[in-house]
Amino acid sequence: MTRPADRVLIIVPAWNEEATVAAVVTEIRAAMSDASLTADLLVVDDGSDDATASVALAAGAFVARLPINLGVGGAMRTGYRYARRQGYGATVQVDADGQHNPADIPALLAGLGWPVGTVGTIGTAGTAGPGGLDIVIGARAAGDGAYVARGPRRWAMRLLSITISRIAGTRLTDTTSGFKACGPRAIELFARSYPAEYLGDTVESLVVAARSHLQIREVAVVMRPRAGGQPSHSPLRATAFLGRAVLALVLALTRPRPELHRGAHSRYGELDG
C-alpha cells in the first residue's frame, strides 16, 4: 500500500459545475492511470446551488462541501489544508470546467521531480522535489492551444508576468493560470496563507510563494475551450480584469511576507502546532 507522501492529490475547485465535473473527474482518473501515477481526487464544492457535489461523488471523487461560496482561493485553501493534514507529496489544481487538459498533469509533476511512469516520492515531506522546484505552472501562452489574450486582458497579463518574474527570479509568461502543481513546501505555505481575494489564487499566491523563497517554474500546456458555462471575454470585463489585476498585484506586494513554519523542513505532523 502506498503512503500519502507517495501520492498526488488532485484538487478541483467547483462552483455550479454539474454539467462538466463528472467528465473532468473521469478524464483525470484516466490520465493518472495512463501515466502509472497514484493519485486521489478531491472536488471542493464551493457552495454550489446545483448538484455539483453529488455528481462528483458519483464519478468517484472525494468531495468537500463548503456551506457558502468562498471563491477559488477559499476552495483551494481547503484543498491545501486537507493535503497537508494527510501528508500528500504533491497537489495539482485542475479547473472543473474542462479547460485544463488532464493529460498535461504528468508534465507538471515531472517538473516537480515526481518520477512519472512509476509510483514514488518527490523527496522528504516538507522539502522541494529533486529538481529543487516547489511550484510548476501550466503556462497557456507557452503551449500550442488556441488560447489568445487580447486588449486590456493581454496588457494585464503582460504586466503581471514581468513583475512577478522579477520577484521570482525566473521568466514566467502566464501568472494568471490556475493549472499548477505544488510540492510539500508550497502545500505547507498555502495551507496557512493562501489568498482568497480576486486573483489571489493565481497572482497573489505566486507573490507569496516567491517572497517566501519557493522555487517556481512553468511548463507549456494546452488550454481548451470551456466544456460548459459561459466565458467572460467582453471588452468591459477585460477592462475590469486589468484594474483588478493591478490592484491584486499592489495588495500582494504590500502585505507582510509570510514565513515558512520551522516544521516545514521536518514532517507534516508538526505543522499544526
Beta strands, then each sheet from edge to edge (+ up, - down):
strand 1: 8-14
strand 2: 39-46
strand 3: 62-66
strand 4: 90-93
strand 5: 135-139
strand 6: 180-182
strand 7: 216-220
sheet 1: 3+ 2+ 1+ 4+ 6- 5+ 7+
end
